[in-house]
Amino acid sequence: MKDRLNEYRNALNSTVFKDNQFKAEHKQQVLVKLNQRPEPKKRKDWMPRAMSVAFIAFLLLAGGYFLSEQLGKSPVNIAEPTSEQGLPQRGDTGLPVEETKQEEEDSVLESPYLEISDYFTRYELPEEGRLDSSEAVNGVSYENGYTFNKDKKYMVGRIHYEGTGPKEPTEGQEVGVIMGWIAGAAAIQHPENQTAYMTLGILDPPLTSLGQAKELNDFEPLEEWIIEVEDLLKHVQSSENEEERKQSYEEAYEMLQKMYSIVEGQ
């Protein structure tokens, strides 16, 4: 190695440095450069970057695989709305089919309520004897002092004349008066609020109303119904058994409320 360097120096002295073209100072600088070992090249810092890229690629691949697995197990169907999937149709209660059917069955009237409902529905207030106006809201008043609900057709009031009392209803008014008496009888207290079944006179008003309705009535199914409710209320008054009184009162209350709903439904 040393011999080779000497050869290089001699070659330079005989050529480049000949005839003092370079000063000793320049010569020394060149020799220093020749004697210096070349510095090792710095490695580029590519490993961290490569690892980062590989890690991100792994995450993307793993995430894509997981997503595809989930979609494969639980496919998502996005269906366009159709006439069958659209807005609820008329009569759609939103309840399960079983509950809807049960409600429809409960709303079907059985005998004698079905016959009585038809009887009340066919009734119309008479035109004869009507006054031009009525003090009652949505009312129809007559010359004999009776006033009826215009839409429901049942009696809502009558005038008690001094010395003579109320006048008798006309034949055309009788069904509306009966409906009014039934509505009045149905105003008894709810069983949960009724604690004194034997309280003096507490059941007299409904029994009176039912009695007056029975006097005017000539429709047999309604007659039988009135008598059954009367018997229940009278049993409440006469029985000494608390449980029997309670049961009879509840039955009478339910019958009255069911008939009242028919009267109000006209």
C-alpha positions, 0 to 999 in steps of 0.5 A, spaced: 500 500 500 505 504 501 509 503 495 503 504 491 502 511 494 509 513 493 508 511 485 502 516 485 506 521 488 512 520 483 507 520 478 504 527 480 511 530 481 513 528 474 507 531 471 502 535 475 507 538 479 512 539 474 516 546 473 513 548 480 506 549 476 503 548 483 506 551 490 508 546 495 502 548 499 497 546 493 501 540 493 500 538 501 492 539 500 492 534 494 496 529 498 492 530 504 486 529 500 489 523 497 491 520 504 484 521 507 479 515 507 473 516 504 467 517 509 462 511 509 455 513 506 449 514 511 444 509 510 437 512 508 432 511 514 427 507 510 426 502 515 421 506 520 417 508 513 417 501 511 414 498 517 409 504 518 406 502 511 406 495 512 402 496 518 397 501 515 396 495 509 395 490 515 390 494 518 386 495 512 386 488 510 384 486 517 378 491 517 376 489 510 376 482 512 372 483 518 367 487 515 366 482 509 365 477 515 360 481 518 356 483 512 356 476 510 353 473 516 348 479 517 346 482 510 343 489 510 337 489 505 335 496 503 328 495 500 325 501 496 318 503 499 312 499 495 304 499 496 305 494 501 310 497 505 307 504 505 303 508 510 298 504 514 292 503 511 285 505 514 283 501 520 290 499 521 291 500 529 298 498 529 297 492 534 298 485 533 293 481 529 291 477 535 290 483 539 286 487 533 282 481 532 280 481 539 278 488 539 274 487 533 270 481 537 269 485 543 266 491 539 261 486 536 254 487 540 251 481 542 243 480 544 239 484 546 244 490 545 244 488 538 237 489 537 236 495 542 242 499 538 238 497 531 232 500 535 235 506 537 238 507 530 232 507 526 229 512 531 228 519 528 226 526 532 219 528 530 218 534 526 211 536 529 211 541 535 218 543 534 220 550 536 224 555 532 230 555 537 232 552 543 236 554 549 240 548 549 247 547 546 245 543 539 238 542 542 231 541 539 226 543 543 218 542 543 212 546 545 210 541 550 217 543 554 221 537 552 228 538 549 233 533 546 240 532 543 239 534 536 245 528 534 244 523 539 236 524 539 235 523 547 232 527 552 236 532 555 231 536 559 224 537 560 220 543 563 216 542 570 210 546 570 207 549 576 202 545 579 201 540 574 209 538 573 212 536 566 207 534 560 207 527 557 211 526 551 208 525 545 208 518 541 214 520 537 218 523 543 217 516 547 224 513 544 228 519 545 225 520 552 227 512 554 234 513 551 234 520 556 232 516 562 237 510 561 243 515 560 241 518 567 241 511 570 248 510 567 250 516 572 251 511 578 258 511 581 263 507 579 264 500 583 271 502 585 268 509 588 262 505 591 263 503 598 256 504 601 252 500 597 246 500 603 246 508 604 239 510 604 236 512 597 243 511 593 240 507 588 233 510 588 235 515 582 237 510 577 231 505 579 226 511 578 229 512 571 229 505 569 222 505 572 220 511 568 223 508 561 219 501 562 213 505 563 214 508 556 217 502 552 214 497 548 220 494 545 221 487 548 228 486 548 229 493 551 224 491 556 227 484 558 234 488 559 231 494 564 228 488 568 234 485 569 238 491 571 232 493 576 233 486 579 240 487 580 240 494 583 234 491 588 238 485 590 244 490 592 239 494 596 236 487 599 242 483 600 245 482 607 251 479 604 257 484 602 260 480 597 253 479 593 252 486 593 258 488 590 258 483 585 250 485 583 252 492 583 258 491 578 254 487 574 248 492 573 254 498 572 257 494 566 250 493 563 248 500 564 255 503 561 254 498 555 247 501 554 249 508 555 255 507 550 249 505 545 245 511 546 251 516 545 253 512 539 247 514 535 
